[in-house]
Amino acid sequence: MKDHTFSCPTGQVLYITNVLWGRLPPAPSTLCNPFNTSVVGANCKGGPTALQYVQKLCEGQPTCLVQNDWQQLGPDPCTGVPKYLQVSYMCAVPTTTTLTTQPMNSTVRMRNSVLVV
């Protein structure tokens, strides 16, 4: 099991924008494929469990460690096909909104990271 630490610059926190647990084209057949399994035509994507798992760990945190634990990611979207976990996120200054305050504008930095499953 591999893991990856996501972090933001000082004063910013993580906002998870998308999580992919599966395999989509045009991912090269060598990506996350230690046994050189055939992946021709592989096109599968897990359900919302993976997104919920990563959001629970990371949302609103300045840094977090995500383990690509298939038991936490949800049902296997494509049995026998090598899969990967891709987390898309942005870092932003946390905002609060109340009747007396306005949301803060901040520079948003988009990042992508691929975790090997």
Backbone as a ProteinNet text record, in pm:
[ID]
protein_1_A
[PRIMARY]
MKDHTFSCPTGQVLYITNVLWGRLPPAPSTLCNPFNTSVVGANCKGGPTALQYVQKLCEGQPTCLVQNDWQQLGPDPCTGVPKYLQVSYMCAVPTTTTLTTQPMNSTVRMRNSVLVV
[TERTIARY]
85	0	89.3	64.3	140.5	56.6	123.7	51.5	115.7	45.3	94.1	46.7	133.6	96.8	67.7	-48.2	-87.6	-71.1	-21.6	-7.6	-22.8	-58.7	-78.4	21.8	42.8	127.8	68.6	151.1	108.8	-11.7	-111.7	-230.9	-339.7	-314.1	-414	-450.7	-567.3	-614.8	-658.3	-671.2	-708	-858.1	-894.8	-1031.8	-1025.7	-1086.4	-1082.9	-1184.8	-1138.7	-1227	-1271.5	-1189.4	-1226.7	-1136.6	-1192.1	-1114.3	-1151.8	-1051.2	-1072.2	-1009.1	-1087.6	-1040	-1078.6	-980.4	-1006.4	-897.9	-937.1	-842.7	-918.5	-870.8	-933.5	-830.7	-875.7	-783.6	-757.6	-648.4	-541.1	-425.3	-450.3	-341.2	-253	-121.9	-33.6	-43.6	-26.5	-40.4	63	170.6	273.2	238.8	141.8	104.8	36.3	92.8	34.1	7.8	103.9	86.4	214.1	244.6	371.5	385.2	274.2	280.9	261.3	261.3	246.7	122	12.1	-116.4	-172.7	-249.7	-313.2	-420	-415.6	-513.8	-578.7	-573.2	-631.3	-781.1	-825.7	-967.4	-1017.8	-928.4	-971.7	-1032.2	-1153.2	-1223.2	-1320.5	-1274.2	-1360.3	-1334.7	-1437.8	-1430.7	-1517.2	-1460	-1533.8	-1640.7	-1720.4	-1829.7	-1786.5	-1882.1	-1855.8	-1778.7	-1760.5	-1692.6	-1550.5	-1477.6	-1339.9	-1334.1	-1424.2	-1429.4	-1459.2	-1554.7	-1591.8	-1475.6	-1403.1	-1287.5	-1180.9	-1145.6	-1041	-1089.6	-1214.3	-1266.9	-1264.8	-1301.8	-1303.2	-1163.3	-1062.9	-924.8	-867.7	-902.1	-826.5	-899.9	-1029.2	-1102.7	-1081.9	-1034.8	-1016.4	-889.3	-804.5	-679.2	-563.7	-460.5	-345.5	-259.9	-266.1	-191.5	-264.8	-249.1	-308.4	-234.9	-243	-183.2	-295.5	-289.4	-388.8	-320.9	-376.2	-329.6	-424.4	-369	-454.8	-497.7	-580.3	-631.9	-759.6	-751.9	-866.8	-988.7	-970.4	-1085.3	-1162.4	-1096.8	-1161	-1214.8	-1165.1	-1198.6	-1330.6	-1385.2	-1512.2	-1494.5	-1603.8	-1599.4	-1504	-1440.9	-1349.1	-1426.3	-1393.9	-1469.3	-1437.4	-1326	-1290.1	-1197.3	-1256.4	-1181.8	-1077.5	-957.2	-850	-774.7	-816.4	-749.9	-669.2	-541.1	-462.8	-525.4	-542.9	-609.2	-514	-554.8	-481.6	-581.3	-529.7	-609.2	-553.3	-635.2	-593.5	-677	-608.5	-675.7	-648.2	-754.3	-741.4	-787	-710.1	-742.9	-693.1	-740.3	-690.3	-658.1	-571.3	-536.4	-591.8	-655	-712	-712.9	-719.3	-733.5	-872.9	-883.9	-1017.5	-1103.1	-1232	-1323	-1435.1	-1491.1	-1610.2	-1712.5	-1836.7	-1941.5	-2044.5	-2069.3	-2173.4	-2248.2	-2342.4	-2417	-2330.5	-2219.3	-2137.7	-2005.7	-1975.1	-1848.5	-1873.8	-1782.7	-1788	-1684.3	-1709.1	-1608.5	-1480	-1370.7	-1241.2	-1211.8	-1156.1	-1108.1	-964.7	-929.9	-792.9	-746.8	-617.7	-560.6	-568.3	-624.2	-641.5	-534.4	-472.8	-371.4	-424.5	-433.4	-479.5	-359.7	-378.9	-274.7	-339.1	-263.4	-305.9	-197.1	-236.4	-139.2	-193.7	-107.3	-149.1	-86.9	-168.8	-123	-124.9	-26	-18.4	-93.8	-185.8	-262.7	-209.4
-117.5	0	123.5	211.4	335.1	448.3	558.1	674	800.6	909.6	1037.7	1147.2	1242.4	1356.6	1475.9	1534.8	1655.6	1771.8	1883.6	1998.1	2127.7	2229.7	2363.3	2459.6	2572.6	2675.9	2725.8	2783.5	2836.9	2929.7	2909.4	2993.4	2945.1	2836.7	2782.9	2640.4	2596.3	2461.6	2390.2	2259.6	2174.8	2173.6	2179.5	2158.8	2053.3	1939.6	1829.4	1857.4	1856.7	1886.6	1761.5	1656	1533	1419.2	1298.6	1178.7	1073.2	1015.3	905.6	780.1	676.5	544.7	450.2	412.1	326.3	342.4	342.5	360	415.3	528	590.7	605.6	591.7	619.8	770	816.1	745.7	708.5	670.9	634.6	528.5	550.9	451.5	317.1	209.2	75.3	49.6	127.7	108.6	177.5	268.1	340.7	247.3	236.8	155.1	12.4	-45.6	-177.6	-259.4	-295.2	-361.9	-500.3	-565.5	-699.2	-696.7	-575.8	-557.6	-628.4	-610.8	-668	-593.3	-662.5	-596.8	-499	-376.6	-275.8	-211.2	-278.6	-224.8	-203.3	-83.8	-52	-35.6	-37.9	-22.7	115.4	118.5	244.1	221.4	246.8	221.6	326.7	354.1	459.3	416.6	424.8	389	492.1	457.9	543.9	652.1	709.5	824.4	791.1	663.4	626.5	680.2	674.8	724	873.9	949.5	1093.8	1122	1052.9	1072.7	1038.5	932.7	890.7	1000.6	1051.9	1154.4	1285.9	1322.5	1445.7	1437.9	1324.7	1308.7	1326.7	1278.8	1290.9	1431.2	1497.8	1616.4	1749.4	1748.2	1873.3	1971.3	2091.2	2195.8	2184	2087.2	2067.5	2130.9	2179.1	2233.3	2123.2	2003.5	1889.5	1762.1	1657.7	1529.3	1416.5	1299.9	1179.4	1090.3	1054.9	966.2	833.7	727.8	593.8	538.3	478.7	422.4	282.3	282.1	160.7	119.3	15.5	-24.9	-58.3	-95.1	-124.7	2.4	117.5	244.9	314.4	272.5	340.7	295.8	187.1	139.3	16.8	-32.6	-153.6	-138.3	-248.1	-251.7	-220.3	-109.8	-72.1	-156.3	-227.9	-310.5	-422.6	-533.4	-648.3	-692.8	-715.9	-766.4	-660.9	-535.3	-426.8	-344.8	-315.9	-231	-91.8	-43.2	85.3	185	311.1	414.9	506.9	581.7	681.4	817.3	900.6	1035.8	1134.5	1222	1321.5	1459.4	1531.4	1669.1	1760.4	1862	1951	2091.4	2182.7	2319.2	2363.8	2459.3	2521.5	2663.4	2701.4	2835.8	2881.4	3010.4	3067.6	3031	2973.5	2938.4	3063.2	3048.7	3162.2	3130.6	3234.4	3220.9	3320.2	3283.1	3376.6	3382.5	3501.1	3525.3	3649.5	3691.8	3812.2	3937	3932.2	4052.3	4045.5	3933.5	3924.8	3882.4	3917	3878.9	3770.2	3680.2	3579.6	3646.1	3584.2	3634.6	3583.6	3668.8	3624.7	3579.2	3473.1	3424.9	3370.1	3365	3303.6	3153.4	3086.4	2942.2	2875.6	2774.4	2699.9	2559.7	2520.6	2386.9	2293.3	2175.2	2074.6	1939.8	1851.5	1714.6	1624.6	1511	1413.9	1276	1186	1049.1	959.4	878.2	780.7	644	564.9	432.1	333.2	258.9	155.5	20.8
0	0	0	-93.4	-101.7	-46.2	-15.4	35	-18.7	-0.8	-49.2	46	71.9	154.7	64.6	85.8	15.2	112.6	64.6	154.2	76	150.4	93.3	155.3	88.7	146.6	279.6	359.9	489.5	473.1	557.1	555.9	461.9	387.3	295.9	337.1	291.8	323	195.6	206.3	93.3	68.6	-57.2	-101.6	-212	-190	-285	-395.5	-520.3	-632.3	-707.3	-705.4	-775.3	-728.8	-729.5	-699.4	-802	-863.5	-957.5	-899.9	-882.6	-840.1	-953	-1033.3	-1147.1	-1251.9	-1376.3	-1486.3	-1607	-1657.1	-1773.5	-1885.3	-2010.2	-2120.1	-2124.2	-2166	-2236.2	-2144.7	-2019.5	-1928.5	-1994.3	-1995.1	-2057.5	-1984.7	-2058.8	-1999.7	-1891	-1886.9	-1785	-1653.1	-1653.8	-1532.8	-1434.1	-1315.5	-1208.6	-1256	-1320.4	-1378.5	-1358.2	-1232.5	-1204	-1267.7	-1301.2	-1360	-1511.5	-1570.3	-1714.3	-1768.8	-1697.8	-1736	-1855.8	-1937.9	-2051.6	-2001.5	-2049.6	-2009.4	-2131.3	-2243.8	-2366.5	-2346.1	-2373.2	-2362.1	-2219.7	-2122	-1982.3	-1962.3	-1913.8	-1891.8	-1776.5	-1654	-1538.8	-1432.5	-1357.9	-1256.7	-1139.3	-1019.1	-899.5	-865.9	-767.7	-725.4	-628	-554.8	-468.1	-340.8	-309	-184.3	-179.5	-290.1	-294	-266.2	-327.4	-303.7	-156.4	-100.3	40.2	132.9	102.5	182.6	185.3	68.1	60.8	121.5	97.2	156.7	308.9	363.3	509.6	567.6	497.4	544.1	527.2	418.4	376.8	376.9	352.2	331.3	446.8	415.7	514.6	597.4	565.9	638.8	561.8	629.8	558	494.8	551.4	499.9	538.8	459.6	495.9	425.6	484.7	429.9	378.7	250.9	191.6	160.2	215.8	182.3	77.2	-26.2	-129.4	-85.9	15.6	77.4	5.2	-76.6	-158.4	-74.6	51.1	137.3	172.2	167.4	196.4	70.4	-45.3	-170.2	-231.4	-183.9	-236.8	-323.8	-378.4	-460.7	-578.8	-616.3	-729.2	-856.9	-924.2	-1043.5	-1166.5	-1164.3	-1280.7	-1235.3	-1198.8	-1148.6	-1250.7	-1200.9	-1285.6	-1363.9	-1353.4	-1424.8	-1324.4	-1353.2	-1262.8	-1254.6	-1133.6	-1110.9	-1045.7	-1046.6	-975.5	-907.4	-812.9	-742.8	-780.1	-838.4	-875.8	-796.6	-723.7	-641.1	-700.1	-730.3	-777.1	-663.7	-637.5	-526	-554.1	-473.4	-479.3	-337.8	-329	-202.1	-202.8	-93.9	-85.7	59.5	77.3	211.1	260.3	379.3	427.9	444.6	416.3	425.9	523.1	577.1	660.4	608.9	618	579.1	690.8	736	835.4	789.9	868.6	832.9	835.4	909.7	923.5	847.6	783.9	710.5	567.5	482.7	341.7	316.6	221.7	188.9	141.4	174.2	130.9	-8.7	-91.1	-221.4	-204.1	-271.8	-259.8	-393.4	-408.5	-526.7	-508.5	-604.9	-596.3	-681.1	-626.3	-699.3	-724.4	-848.1	-881.3	-886.7	-835	-839.3	-868.6	-927.4	-946.1	-893.1	-844.7	-800.4	-829.4	-866.7	-893.2	-787.2	-724.3	-627.7	-692.2	-666.2	-725.5	-639.1	-699.9	-628.3	-670.1
[MASK]
+++++++++++++++++++++++++++++++++++++++++++++++++++++++++++++++++++++++++++++++++++++++++++++++++++++++++++++++++++++

